Structure formats: C-alpha cells, structure tokens
C-alpha cells in the first residue's frame, strides 16, 4: 500500500538576511540531509540483517521439525525399554511444545519487522526529499541577497 503525504513548509527565509547566514543554513541542512542518507543506508543494512534473521529462524524451525521427526522415528524402533520409550516420549512432547513459539518467531519476522522497516525507510526517504527541497529554496534565496 502506498501512502502519499503532502507537506507544506512555511520557511522564514527573510530571517536569513545575509549570504553568510544563508550559507550557514545551507551547510546545516546539507548535514541533516546526509544524516538521513546514512540512516537510509543503516536501514538497508538492517533489512539485510532481518533477511539473515529470517533465514536463521526458518532454519531453526526446519531443525525443530527434523528433531521431531527423528524422535518419532526413534519411538517406532522395536525393543525399546519402557524407560527409554518414556524418555523419548517426553523429549518429543517438549520438542512439539517448543515448535509453535519458533513458528511465531518466523511469522513475526515476516510481517511486523517488514512493516516497520518499510515505515522507517519511507520516513527517511521523505525527510531526505523535504531537505532537498529546502536546500533548493535556500539556494534560490541566497541568489536574491546582495554580495
């Protein structure tokens, strides 16, 4: 889903009444824009890390399923003592009880994290666009000031 937000800024450009003040404002806004560019790069890195985390969680779920299948296979073995059968049954019950928590972790990484990452990335992109527009306004304002 794409959400479009229109922003109107009422900038007090006349308060910057010298080129020196305007140059200082340009420098500070440029720095702020760079911080959002760095934030965007960090969000990309976090997205990569989330992908790795997703793979790790999916691997943990696959491992859990494998462990469950292994215990089920062990339980079908002929000649198990009562104690061994009881131990395997308890281990299988524990593995089966842990599986839903692992599955929830995989599902959470699929949904909520992706949503929040897209929100942060969109906000960083929007702020970078706003600051770029402000820089254009500052540059135009600077051209109107006496040298």
C-alpha positions as CSV (number, residue, x, y, z in Angstrom):
1,X,0.0,0.0,0.0
2,X,1.3,3.4,-0.9
3,X,0.5,6.4,1.3
4,X,1.1,9.8,-0.2
5,X,1.7,12.7,2.2
6,X,1.9,16.3,1.1
7,X,4.0,18.6,3.3
8,X,3.8,22.4,3.3
9,X,6.6,24.2,5.0
10,X,6.4,27.8,5.9
11,X,10.1,28.7,5.9
12,X,11.1,32.1,7.3
13,X,13.7,32.7,4.6
14,X,13.7,36.5,5.1
15,X,15.2,35.8,8.6
16,X,18.3,34.7,6.7
17,X,19.2,38.3,5.6
18,X,22.8,37.8,4.7
19,X,24.7,35.4,2.4
20,X,26.7,34.3,5.4
21,X,23.6,33.2,7.4
22,X,22.2,31.6,4.3
23,X,25.5,29.7,3.7
24,X,25.4,28.5,7.3
25,X,21.8,27.3,6.9
26,X,22.8,25.5,3.7
27,X,25.6,23.8,5.5
28,X,23.4,22.7,8.4
29,X,20.6,21.5,6.1
30,X,23.1,19.6,3.9
31,X,24.5,17.9,7.0
32,X,20.9,16.9,8.1
33,X,20.2,15.5,4.7
34,X,23.4,13.5,4.9
35,X,22.3,12.1,8.2
36,X,19.1,10.8,6.6
37,X,21.1,9.3,3.7
38,X,23.3,7.5,6.3
39,X,20.1,6.4,8.2
40,X,18.7,5.0,4.9
41,X,22.0,3.0,4.4
42,X,21.6,1.8,8.0
43,X,18.0,0.7,7.3
44,X,19.2,-1.1,4.2
45,X,21.7,-2.9,6.4
46,X,19.1,-3.7,9.0
47,X,16.9,-5.1,6.2
48,X,19.8,-7.4,5.2
49,X,20.2,-8.4,8.8
50,X,16.5,-9.1,9.1
51,X,16.8,-11.3,6.0
52,X,19.6,-13.2,7.7
53,X,17.5,-13.4,10.9
54,X,14.6,-14.7,8.8
55,X,16.7,-17.4,7.3
56,X,18.0,-18.3,10.8
57,X,14.5,-18.5,12.2
58,X,13.4,-20.6,9.2
59,X,16.4,-22.9,9.7
60,X,15.6,-23.2,13.4
61,X,12.0,-24.2,12.5
62,X,13.3,-26.8,10.0
63,X,15.7,-28.1,12.6
64,X,12.9,-28.4,15.1
65,X,10.8,-30.3,12.6
66,X,13.8,-32.6,11.9
67,X,14.3,-33.2,15.6
68,X,10.6,-34.0,16.0
69,X,10.7,-36.4,13.0
70,X,13.8,-38.0,14.5
71,X,12.2,-38.6,17.9
72,X,9.1,-40.0,16.2
73,X,11.3,-42.4,14.2
74,X,13.2,-43.5,17.4
75,X,9.9,-44.2,19.1
76,X,9.0,-46.7,16.3
77,X,12.1,-48.8,17.0
78,X,11.4,-52.4,18.1
79,X,12.7,-53.5,21.5
80,X,12.7,-50.1,23.4
81,X,12.7,-50.4,27.1
82,X,9.9,-48.8,29.0
83,X,12.3,-46.2,30.4
84,X,13.7,-45.4,27.0
85,X,10.3,-45.1,25.5
86,X,9.2,-42.8,28.3
87,X,12.3,-40.6,27.8
88,X,11.8,-40.4,24.1
89,X,8.1,-39.5,24.5
90,X,8.9,-36.7,27.0
91,X,11.6,-35.3,24.6
92,X,9.1,-35.5,21.7
93,X,6.5,-33.7,23.8
94,X,8.9,-31.0,24.7
95,X,10.0,-30.5,21.0
96,X,6.4,-30.3,19.9
97,X,5.6,-27.8,22.6
98,X,8.5,-25.6,21.5
99,X,7.6,-25.6,17.8
100,X,4.7,-23.0,18.0
101,X,7.0,-20.4,19.6
102,X,9.6,-20.9,16.8
103,X,6.8,-20.7,14.2
104,X,5.5,-17.5,15.7
105,X,9.0,-16.0,15.6
106,X,9.2,-16.8,11.9
107,X,5.8,-15.3,11.3
108,X,6.7,-12.2,13.2
109,X,9.8,-11.6,11.2
110,X,7.8,-12.0,8.1
111,X,5.2,-9.4,9.0
112,X,5.8,-6.8,11.7
113,X,9.5,-6.3,11.0
114,X,9.0,-5.8,7.3
115,X,6.2,-3.3,8.0
116,X,8.3,-1.3,10.5
117,X,11.3,-1.4,8.2
118,X,9.2,-0.1,5.3
119,X,7.9,2.7,7.6
120,X,11.3,3.8,8.6
121,X,12.7,3.7,5.1
122,X,9.7,5.6,3.8
123,X,10.1,8.3,6.5
124,X,13.9,8.6,5.8
125,X,13.2,8.9,2.1
126,X,10.5,11.6,2.7
127,X,12.7,13.6,5.0
128,X,15.6,13.5,2.6
129,X,13.2,14.8,-0.1
130,X,12.0,17.6,2.2
131,X,15.6,18.6,3.0
132,X,16.5,18.6,-0.7
133,X,13.6,20.9,-1.4
134,X,14.6,23.2,1.5
135,X,18.2,23.3,0.0
136,X,16.8,24.4,-3.3
137,X,14.8,27.1,-1.6
138,X,17.8,28.3,0.3
139,X,20.0,28.4,-2.8
140,X,17.3,30.4,-4.6
141,X,17.0,32.7,-1.6
142,X,20.8,33.2,-1.5
143,X,20.8,34.4,-5.1
144,X,18.5,37.2,-4.1
145,X,20.8,38.6,-1.4
146,X,23.4,41.2,-2.0
147,X,27.0,40.1,-2.2
